[in-house]
Amino acid sequence: FNYDDSTTADDPVFFNTCKDHDQFYKPRAHRVNAKTHVVHAPKDAKAIPTIRQTFHDYGTHFTLQVHVDSPNSFKTNEMKVIDDATLEVEGVDGKALLVPFDNDIISMYQSRDLDNNANNLLQMTSAYVAPFYSEETRSGVVIGSLEHIVWKTGVKFHAKTLRLKDGTFGVHKLDVIAGLNGLEETRDYIPHGWVSSREQSDRANHLASPAFFMGEFDDWRDGMELYANSQVKKNPEMPEGVDNVVGWNSWGVTQFGTTLENAVAASEAMKTLEDVGFEGSFIDFDAVNLSFEEQSKLVETTSENGQNAGVYAAPWSYFSDDLDATVMCGGETYTQRELVKKNLKGEPMKALDKRINVPSVTNYAYDPTHPGVLCMAIDYVEEALDAGMKLIKIDFINWGVMEGGSNSDGSHYEESVTTGMAAYNYGMEKIAEVIDNRMVISLSMAPTFPNHFAHARRIGCDQMYGGVEFTMNQLWGGWWQKEMLTLDPDLIVFNKNEIIDVPSVLKPFVNGFKMDGRSRVNKGVVHGGFYLAGDDMTNSTSVELTQKYLGNEEVNKIALLGEPFRAVSSPERIVVAPSVFELDSKKGGKYLAVFNYNPKSDIIRVDLAKTVVNGAKSYTDVWTGKKYDLVFVAEDAVEFQLRGASSLLMQFE
């Protein structure tokens, strides 16, 4: 790690313990119960740190954590628990899954071939966790951080394609990092914040890295689920009385133009579906141009209909370019310039429009530790609770994790907070403490970690219409998050095909890739989480389409199992989605979902031996209730011919 024991920021003294290791250190190892400690002690009395690697054996996996002790106080903004290593894994057709830092800006999960010579030259980065696995056997290795309180973490590597043993694949230049940073990696304009040592009576000045999970598994998918289950901080159970989040959200069609009439119409429409799975629906306002007083009137309607009302918040975002505007909260007056994050020169940082060139987008990120920002956030939450709201969708909170604070030197208002991740935790935990599990907390645009203060998280960026493949990419790469919280696949909309109106010349192209109504529902079903409509229910055609496609009780029963499907295989190209997903339900029943994203008719081949329905001879089409015999084209292999942009949901005995 980069070690700085300087007394002033203007006189840094760096010491790279990896590069200078052999010159200064002599390692020794000892074991205590399930923990093995490798101590790298200085060879002489120089004022340099002692490094201790702690390996904790859990049987199924182990954790690695690095501890640093020094005679002097010190700070660092990067710690590599593994540096420039080589990893070889038994198996063929090696792949790596790249996990995005957050779900903003159409981020996608990537499947990278480790036998591709180009990937030998290119550095690849996966945020938080990286699995390396054989596509043929599914065996693989999973490496990822278990703590997300102070540090941004990730794994960097190159594919290893030369000088491999037969029957193996691998990576080299492998770095496992606390202090991941960069515009592409973490959406940061400035370096990762510094983390300082703390005085401890038995260890002088001490600093520890996050604990990292490491394990080898027969099925890398099981390894990813165990990784998610092993997180240090656990998520809350759903609030009392909430089994499933079903209903409607305003962002699908009416968006900023949503009126109280739209929401009341949605409440009435969803009530007609309560006998087929939509009992206790949530009717949620997203970002709307309505006063909170107007929004709170919805509670009367939803209460009468046995439903719940929901509200929207973006506590770490300022959607204007007027930094001299003032806001009052708690008897204090603040300018927006005081509240927003700044770089090291004291310049306010825009959160989005420097990354993608969208005219007139002037969004700034708030410092979540500033008392004015927290006051506004908490006042709003308390107002929502007092009004009887039962769900809060918290959006664009990934901006809160950006490095930089509200002070003129880019530091945070709260002096004890020195990193973007720590600031994000500071603010989100304050909000969760006020809510006290009285509302469902649903994260929208948010980092993958931390999420321990929430019940649910949007698995990907906006996808409410016909482009189902994008959301299925998110399920392929992110299904394992089900072990921590409920997955939100975004809304299910039938009477619209794109988020913004496109020129008429482009409509045939856009419409050519729209998937049919059943596939839009199946997208929601296979996520086993939020199951929300999004059409304008003041439109009779939209109501009819919603009742038609969300009115199939047998289909809805699978959605309400609350168990996401997982992909049978990886996608054939870097950022597309696989076609086949499976579920072996803990509540009984086995299922396959097959998607044809192609606008033309296509044949999807499935090797049943690699699925949970191996040995099956027949299936039931869940949508129609009809039973069909499987026709094998080879041993264990069947083929399904699907219409263009359609899908098939199957149940097996």
N, C-alpha and C positions, 0 to 999 in steps of 0.2 A: 504494500500500500504506500501511498505518498504520505510521508510523515513530516509534519511541520511543528517544530518546538520553538518557533520564534516568539518573541515577546511582543512584537508589533507586526501589523499586517504589511508594513513596508519593508520588512527584513526577513522574508521567509527562508527557512532552511529545510530543504526537502531531502528525504532519504528513502530510496526505493529498496525495500527490504528483499524483493525478489532478485533484482539484478546484483545487489551487493551481499547476497546471503552467504556465499561460501567464504567470503573474505572475513566476515565478522561473526558468524554463528556456528555453533556446534549443537546439532539436534540430539535429543534423547527421548525415549518413550516409556510410559508406564501406564498400567491399566488398573482402574478401580471399578469393580462391578461391570456394568455394561458400557462403561466409558473408557476410551483409550485417549490419553493425553500425549501429544508429541510437543515437547518444549524445545524451542529454539532460543537458547540462552547466549548472550554475548560471550565471545572468547576472552574478552578482557573487561576492564572497568569503564570503558567508554560510556558516555551518557546516551546510549541508544536503547531502543526498546527490546524487551523480551517478548517473544511471540509464542503463543500456545495454541495448537490445533487440537480441538476436542471432537472426537468421533464417538457418537452414541449409537450403539447397535440396538435396533428395535426388532430384529429378526427378519421382518419383511423388507426392511430398508435401514439406512442409517442416516444420521444427520452430521454435518460438519459445520463447526463454528470456529472462528478465529478470535482469540483474545490477545490484546496487546497491553503490556505493562511497561511503564517508563518512569525513571526517576523524576522527570520533569513533566509538567503539563504539556499536552500536545493536541493537535487537531488534524483531521484529514477529510477529504471529500471523495475518497475512493478507497475501497478495500476489495482486493481480489482473493477470494478464498481458494480459487484455483487459477493459476496463471500459466498461459502458454503450454498447455498440456496436450497430450494425444490420447484419444479414446478409441479403442477398437472393440467392436461388438460382433458376436457370432451371428451369421445370417447373411442373406443376399437381398438385393433390391432395397438397399438402405435408404431411409428417408428421415427428414427432420420436420417437425411442425414448428412454424414460427408464430408466436402469439403476439398480437398487437398490444401496445401499451394501454390504449383505450379503444372505445368504439366510435370515435368521432371521424369525420371526413372520410366516410365509406371505407374504414379500415377493414381489412380482410385477413383471415387466417391463410397462411401459405404452406403448401406442401413442397418441400425442396428435396430433389434427388441428391443423394450423397455419393452416387457413382458418376456424377456429371463433372467432367473436367473443368468446366467453367466455374462451378461452385467451389473448386479447389482454389481458384484465384480470388473469388469474391468473399469478403467477410459478410457473414449473416448474423443477425441479431434477433433473439427472441426475448420479449419482455417477461420477467418474473420466472418463467419455467420453459424448459426445452426437453422434449422427448426425442430420442434417436432410436429408430426401430426398423425392423425388417418388414416390408410390406407382405412378403410371402408367408412368414411364420408368425408375425405380430410380436415376436420377442423384442425387447428393447430396454433402454436405460432412460430414466427420468431424473432430471436435475432441476431443482427450483427452490426459490426462497419461501420460507414459512413465516416470515415476519415482514410487515409492511408499515411500520410505525414511523420510522425516521428516514429510511433509505429507499431510493428507487433501485430496483434490482433487475438483473437480466443475465443472459448467457450469449456470448459471442464466440464464433467459431468459423472455420473453413472446412469444407469437405476434404477428406483424405482419400485420394484416388490412386496414390502411388505407394509401392512397397508395403502392400497389405498382405496378410496371410490369406491363404485360400479359404473361401467360405466366410469371410469377414467383411465388414464395412467400417467406416470410422470417420472421425473428425480430428483436426489438429488445430493448433493455435487456439485452443479452448480456454476461454476466460469466463469465470463465474464471478459476477461483479455485484458489489454493493456500491452505488454511486453512478449507476447508469445515467447517461446524460447526452443530449444532442437534439437538434431540431427534428430529425427523423425518428430517433429512438424514443424520446420522451416529450417532444413538442416544446423544448426549452430553448430560449434565446441566450441564457446566461448559464454559467457552470453550476453544477450541483452544489448545494449549500455545504458549509463546513460542519463537521460533527466533532465536538470536543471531548477529551477524556474527562473522567471524574475521579476525584480523590477517593481512594478506598484504603482503609487502615491496613489491610493485609496485602494489598497489591499496588501501593503507591498510586500512580495515575493510570486508570484502567479504561479501556474501550473494547467493546466486543462487536463483531459483525453480526448480521442476522444469521440465524440458523438456516442451513440449506439442506433440503431433502435430497437424498440420492439413493437410487435402487435399481436393480435389474429385475425384469418381470417377464413371465411367459407371454403375457398380453399387455402391451404398453398402455392400452386403454384402461385396464385395471390399475396400472401404476399411476395414471393421471387421476383417477378417482380417489385412490389412496392419498395421493399428494394433496388433493383438495380437502379431504377429510382430516388431514394432519395439520391444518393451519392452526397457529397458536391462538388466535382470537376467533371465537365462534359466533355465528349469527343467531339472532333471536328467533324463537318460534313465532308463527303468525299470531296476531292479536286474537284474543279469545273470540270464538264464534266465526272466525274466518277459515274456511276450508279451502276454497278456491277463489281466485280473482277472475270473475267473468263479468261481462257487461259491455260498456261503450266508452269511448274517449273521443273528444271533439277534434283532435288533430287530423283525423283521416280525411275529411272533406271540407268542413266548414271553417276550421282553423281560426285565424284571427277574427273572422267574421261571425263566429259563433254567438248566438243569442240565447237568452234564457228559454225562448220558445224551442230552439233546437234541442237543448238538453232535456226539456220536459217531454218532447216528442220521442226522444231516445228512451227515456224512462218508460213511457207507455209501450213502445215497440218491444223493448226487452222483457217487459212483463208478460207479453204474449208467448214468450219462450220459456217461462219459468218451469213449466212441466217437463221440459226436455233438457234441463241442466242449468238454466239461467236464474234459478232462484237466488235471491239475495244479491242481485247484480250491483256492480259499482258503476255509477254514472259520473264520469270524470270530466271536469273542465281541464283542458290543457292551457296553453298560452292563448288568452283571449283578451279582447278589448272591452271587458266588463269590469265594473267596480266590484270590490269584494262583497259589498252589500247586495248587489244584484246576484252574484254567484251563490250567496248564502240562501237565497230564496229557493234554490233547488232542493235544499234539505227537506222542506215541507213535502214536496212531491215524492221524493225517494222514500221518505219515511212512510207515507201513505201506501206506497207500492211495495213495502217490505224490502227496500233496497238501501244502498249506501251512496253518499255523494263524495266526490273526490276533487282535489284541487291541485294546482301547479305552482311550483316555485323554482327560481333560479338564483339562489342566495349569493353565489360567488361571481355574478355577472352584472355588468353595466352596459345596457344596450343604447348607448348614445355617444356622441363625440363631444358633448358639452361638459368639459371637466370643471368648469367654474360654477356649474349648477350646485345648489345647496340642498341638503336633506336634513330633516330634524328627527331625532329619536332619543328618547330618554331624557328630554330636556336639553340636549346638546345639539348644536348646529355644526354640520360638517360640509365641506366642499367635496365634490366627487374626486377631485385631484388628491385629496388627503387619503381617500379610501382605496384607490386602485394600486395594483402592483407596479413597481418601478424596477428598471434595470440598475446596474451598478453605478450609472451616471445620474440616477434620479429621474430618468425619462419614463413616463407612463408607457406600459406595454400593452399593445393590442393583442387580444387573445386569438383572433382567427384570421383577419383580413390580410396579414402579412404572409400567411401560409397558402391561402388560395385567393386568387384575384377576383373578388366579388365586389362590384361597385357599391358604394354607400354602406358597406358593412363595417361598423366601427365599434366593435365589441371590446370592452376592457375587462380584465380580471380583477376582482376584489381580493384584498388580503383577508383571509378567513380569521385572522387573529385580531383584527382591528375592532375595538369596542363598538364603533359606529356600525360596522358591517354586521357584527353579531347581534346588535340591538335590533336592527331592521329584520334580520332573519328570524330571531326568536319572537319578536312582536307579531310577525306574520303567522308563524306556526301557532302561537297561542290564540290568535284570532280565528284561525281555521279550526282549532280544537273547540273553542267556545261556540262556533257556529254549528258544530256537529259533523264536521267532515271526518271521513273514515279512511281516506287514502290520500297521500301526498306524493305526487310525482316530482322528483327533484332533478332538475335538468342542468346541463352545461357545468356540472360540478368538477369536470376534469380541468376547468380553468383554475380552480382553486389549488391544484397540485403543481401548477407552474412554479418554477424557481423565481424568487423575487418577492419583496414585501412592500409595504406602503411607506416605509421610511425613505428619506432622500438618498440613502446609500444602497437602497435595494434590500435592506434587512426588514424583518417582520416587526410589526408593532410590539408583539409579545417577545421580549428579549430572549426568553428561554427557548424559543422556536427558531431554528436556524436552517431548516430545509423545507422545500415545498411539500414533501410528503408529511412532515410533522405538522405543518400549518393546516393541511387538508384534514388530517385526523383531529386536530384541535377543534376546528370548526364543526365538522360533521358529528363528533361526539357530543358537542354542546347541543346541537339540534336534536339528536336522538335522545339525549337526557331529558329534554323538555317534553318530547313526544311521549316518552315513557311507555312505549308499546301500545299507545291508544289509537294509532293510525298505522295502516300499512305504509311502510317506507319503500318506495320504488325508485331506484336510480335509473336515470335515462342516459344522457351522454356523460360517461363516467369512466375513470380508470378501472381496469379489471380488479385490481387490489388497491387499497383495502376495501372491504365491503362488509365488515363485521357489524356495522351499525344498521344494516338494511335487511329487508325481507326479500327483496326482488331486485333484479337488474336487467335492463335491456341488453340482449345478447349482441346486438349489432346496431348500426346506424339506421336511419329511417328506411323502412321498406314496408309499405302498407298495401301495395297494389299488386300488379301482376308479375313483377320481377322476383319471383319466389327463390330463384337460385341463390341470390345474395344471402338471404336469411338462412338457407340451408348450408351455405359455406360457414356461417357463424355457428350453426349447430354442430357441424362436422368438427370444427376446431375447438369449440367452447362448451360442448355438452357436459364436461366434467364439473363445471361450475354448479351443476345441480346439487352437488354434495354440500354446498354452502348456502345457496339461496334459490328462490324460484326464478325460472327463466322467463323473460318477457320477449316474445318474438315479434313484437310490434302489432299493429292493428290488422284486422281482416276487413278489407274494403272490396266491394263488388262493383260499384257503379262509377269507378274512376280508375285510370290506368297509370297516371303519373302525378308526381307531387306538385309540379307546376305545369301550366299550359305550355305545350311546345308548338312550334310553327306547324302549320298544316302539312307542309312537305315532309316533316319528320314523323307525323302521326302513324303512317303505315309501318315505319320501322319500329316505333315504340310498341304499337299494338301487335306487331308480329311476334314479340317476345312475351306478351302477357300470358300468364297461365290461367287456366279455366277456374271457375268458381270452386269446384271441389278441391283443386290443388291449393287454393288460397286458404281454405279451411284446413286441409291436411298439414299445411305449414304450421298452423297453430296447434293442431292435434299432437304432432310429433315432438313439440317442445315441452308438453306436459306442464305448462305453467299458466301465464296470463292468457286469457281467451276472450279478446275484446273486439267488438265490432267498431266500425268507424265511419259508416255512411251517414249522409244527411237524412235523418228520419222524418223530416217534414216533406220529403219527396216520396210519394207512394210507390214508385218503382224501386227505390232503394229499400223500403220496408219489405216489399215482396221478395226481393232478392235475398235480404238478410234472413227472412223467415224460411225461405226455401233452403238455403245452404247451411244455416245454423240451426235448422229445425230437425236434423236427423239425430234422434236420441242415441242410437247405437254408436254413431261417430262421436258424439259428445261424451259418451261414457268413457271412451279411451282417452280423450283430452283430460277428463277430470280424474283420471288415475293419478295425475300429478307425477308421472314418471317419464322423463324425456327419453326418446329413442337415441341410439348412437349409430354412427356410420359403420357399415360392414367393411368398407375399404377407403383408401385415400383417393382424392380426386386425381384425374389423369393429368391435369395441368396445374400450374402453380396456384391460381386463385379462383378456380371454379369450385363447384360442389360435387360430391359423389352422388350417385343416383339411388343407392339402396341404404335404408336405415332399418334398424331392428330394435325390438323390445321384448325382453323376457320379464314380464311383470311380476313383481313381488306379491301382487294381489291375485295372481292367476291369469293365464292367457299369454300367448306368444303372438307377435305381430311383425309384419314387414310393411314398409312403405317404399314404393318405387316411383321415382320422378323422372319424367322425360322433359328436360328443359328445352329441347330442340323444338322450334316451331313446326317442324315436319314430323310425320310419323316415324317411330324408331323402335328398334328391338333392344330391350334391356336384358342382358344375360346375368343370371344369378347363380353362383356356386353355393348351393344349400349347405354343403359341408362346412362352409365358413360362417354359417348363420346359426341363430338359436333355434331354427326350425329344421335342422338337419334330420332327415328321415321322414319328413312329412310327405303325404301322398295327395293331399287336397287342401283347399283353403276356402274361406268365405270372404267374398267381397263385402266389406263392411257397409259400403254405401247402399248396395242393392239387397243385401241379405242372401244373394245367390251363392251356391256352393259349386266349386269347380275342381276337377281332377287336375293335378299337375302333370304336364307332359314333358318328359325328360329328353333332352337332345344329346346328352352325354351323361356319364356317370355323375350323379349328384348335381347336374347342371340343368337349369330350366331357363326358358326365354319367355318374356312378356312383351307383346307388341302393344305399344301405347300410341294413342293419337298424339299429334303435336301438342306441346305445352299442356300435358295432362299428367295424371298420377293415379296410382292404385294403392288403396289401403286394404291390407289383408289380415285376417285373423285365422290362426291355426289352432287346432284342437291339441 
